[in-house]
Amino acid sequence: MTINTTTRSAAALDLDRFRLRNFVEGLNADELDVREEKVDLADVAAILQNNPKAVWFRNVGPEGQELVGNVVGSRSRLAKAFGVPAGEVALEMRRRLSLKPELVKLSKDEAPVQQVVLTGADADLLKLPVHVQHALDGAPYISATIDYTIDPKNGRYNCGMRRLMLRGPQEAGVDLIAPSDLRVMYMASAERGERLNVAYVVGCHPIDMVSATMKEPVDELELISSLRAAPLPVVKCVTNDIMVPADAEMVIEGYFDERGYVEKEGPYGEYLGYYGVVKTNPVFHVTAITHRKDALFQTATISGNRMDYTDTSNLEALRMEMNVWKILGEVVRQPVAVYAPVAAGGSMSMRFSIRQTYPGEARSALYAVLGAVGVKNVFVVDPDIDIFDDSQMEWAFGTRFQADRDLVIATGVRLSPLDPSLHGARSGAKAGYDLTWPVQHAQNWELVTPQAPSYPGERYPSLEAALKAGPKHFEELMAAVGSRDGREVVRELDTFRSSGLERDERGRYYLPK
């Protein structure tokens, strides 16, 4: 199988519309921290760590290069990339998955990412502004990378985000331990004694990064086009047959050698906020580096104790939310909202709200999400709770949950091997928290959340007429006579006590007819 491409002139495409530099330039001061002063590479990590903004270094390292980090380290910036409100990004992604992709093949002369072509000794990783990210890392890492490979079995493109640890001018270590399609492809290639060609994009639009985290049964180069909701310009690499986005900032071409898992890689600060151990991994060899004339190099924030400010956690959260929306669509009639808390790495906790239509629906949804998605703590609430608001979630947890009734535990299940609480175990436990009201009790008036009065109801000629018309809350009585005070209503109510003034079980006032 080969990908289908159309041919258009580069002039017919806006090759800067999905350019990283354009996206960064479009961020306002609330989202972007611009550093005009000279910054040493050694200081980049400290500036990025726990920074809620994207940071654009205009003069970094001895070469005075440009570097940007933390671009997708917030839901608001991801929302800007998709052009929707922050709470609707996952839904917009679902919608775009149904769009037909279009790949437009450009020539080398038309492709911005091949304006500069470096091969041989000129293709030097050590000339790029690559910085040390965490104190105990094994070396500087290129972290904002999307790898492109072709599956020899079906010709489909496979994309993912895997870091590169610098080993020399033309060599880097790669983390290829976690189960993935690329791992399967490489192991088969190594068994045959063959190299596996790969191309790394460094510097791309946030939508491309989102696409690289997804696991959809489609060609993953075409997936970028669908998520962009636009034609994707592509160009063939100069040293292999892999097609890459022609509007990227930079591409590092090369291959994983045929020796298999032979070199130490790591340690490295992982996306759950702890270090990953030293591993034995394949070696990546550089064959070419191509880039725009004014390429903007990119780095990704990954670890630390504020995961909500990292690129990886925000990307992972979106991916998990997409999966949960899909599951809920199969088991729930009225799903309302889905959110993976980014502070938990985007993959350890999940919240969702539904509007229940029958008893047990919330519990059924809880079981479905626990079984189908790789998170270990799942919370379901009624639609009156804003799942994006930690305060409301804590309130619901404290007032609607009984552990012996509402806690669901699944044991002996597979969890992320990077979860440090496993302490080396191969399996663990998941928990579901049902914070919904039972359907049979949900309409009880005492379970209604108190709000400031809004004085609803119709006007009456007198308080007596309002009372005789039917039971009313004090708020409704004030509205009935147009009171903007309330104390005069109390005074007049007192005069009706001798006339048989009554109150029902909900505290409403009325006069017997």
Secondary structure, 3 states (H helix, E strand, C coil): CCCCEECCCHHHCCCCCCCHHHHHHCCCCCCEEEECCCECHHHHHHHHCCCCCEEEEEEECCCCEEEEECCCCCHHHHHHHHCCCHHHHHHHHHHHHCCCCCEEECCCCCCHHHCEEEEHHHCCHHHCCCCCCCCCCCCCEECCEEEEEECCCCCCEEEECCCEEECCCCEEEECCCCCCHHHHHHHHHHHCCCCEEEEEEECCCHHHHHHHHCCCCCCHHHHHHHHHCCCEEEEECCCCCCEEECCCCEEEEEEECCCCCCEEECCEECCCCCEECCEEECEEEEEEEEECCCCCEEECCCCCCCHHHCHHHHHHHHHHHHHHHHHHHHHCCCEEEEECCHHHCCCCEEEEEECCCCCCHHHHHHHHHHHHCCCCEEEEECCCCCCCCHHHHHHHHHHHCCHHHHEEEEEEECCCCCCHHHCCCCCEEEEEEECCCCCCCCCCHHHCCCCCCCCCCCCCCCHHHHHHHCCECHHHHHHHHCCCCCHHHHHHHHHCHHHCCEECCCCCEECCC
